[in-house]
Amino acid sequence: MYLSSLNTFFFSMLLLGTLLAFSSLSWFSVWTGLELNLLSFIPLIMSSNSRYSSEAALKYFLIQALGSSLIIFSSSILLFSPKLFSFIITPALLLKLGVSPFHFWFTQIMESLLWPQAIILMTIQKMAPIFLLSYLISPFNIIWMLMISSILSAIVGALGGINQTSLRSIMAFSSINHMAWVIMASIISEYMLFLYFSFYCLISSSIVLMFFSNQNFHFFHIFNQNSLHPHMKIITLVSLLSLGGFPPFTGFFPKWILIQEMINASLFFTLLILLSSSLITLYFYLRISFSFLILSSSKLKPSLKQSNFFHFFSPIFASLNLFGILIPCCIMMF
């Protein structure tokens, strides 16, 4: 995806649609923002050189159109049956979010995208649905549906990524697993939701930018990375461990705070599921790291040229994962 003026326009409209969706005062305005977001993301998918871009765009359009139709239908029955409204709109937003049990489309579309579109799908496209769900918790009492989705997402995201060899599939299942934590954060408070989701976007984007700068899409691409500087390999290792919530890196601290809040709320069973799933996700993060550090072949050379801009920028962005080491020191100072 090149940064042409047309792509910049569609990306701006995508951000505008997202902002309109979770800042609206009526469900019709929410639906308008979601539709603007959808119609802006489709051209961004089609602008890639991937041979699967048309298929991915069609799948994404059909799934998102289904979710939007359920939202506009549920808003029409809000005055007659608030309980039925919550029963329809919650699965519709979970479908748009791409979490279990509605995750089937997310992994397929992620596999068909290039890394720039994958970043948008993993971060910006999840903003509106998750914040809209947080607005529904108090008035419509949908906590039980969100907790079921969180538990299922944690299990699916952990087990689904174990035997994957595609890095995009691994990041897709990783996103599903992290959405389980995000959903639990939305149940605790909006502050926890904003905190965890911000860290998730930062860390996930740093990992994807590292893969994009080196043009890595599968495990056999990682085997060709002997040309990488050892510092780059260390930064990649730290970023992956941070994504898995391994202490003392940056990704550990939002999980640490959320764990404390879940203990205070006596959500012990859900916390056990989330922690167990995080241990499983650490396994396939370590598989990638092990491939970067040890299994590289000296006989192979990178087949794709690296982008100078992203090759310079991505290590700086990924180095933010090291800042977690400084957080305890800052806490002790204050």
Secondary structure, 3 states (H helix, E strand, C coil): CCCCHHHHHHHHHHHHHHHHHHCCCCHHHHHHHHHHHHHHHHHHHHCCCCCCHHHHHHHHHHHHHHHHHHHHHHHHCCCCCHHHHHHHHHHHHHHHHCCCCCCHHHHHHHHHCCHHHHHHHHCHHHHHHHHHHHHHHHHHCCHHHHHHHHHHHHHHHHHHCCCCCEHHHHHHHHHHHHHHHHHHHHHHCHHHHHHHHHHHHHHHHHHHHHHHHHCCCEHHHHCCHHHCCHHHHHHHHHHHHHHCCCCCCCCHHHHHHHHHHHHHCCCHHHHHHHHHHHHHHHHHHHHHHHHHHCCCCCCCCCCCCCCHHHHHHHHHHHHHHHHHHHHHHHHHHC
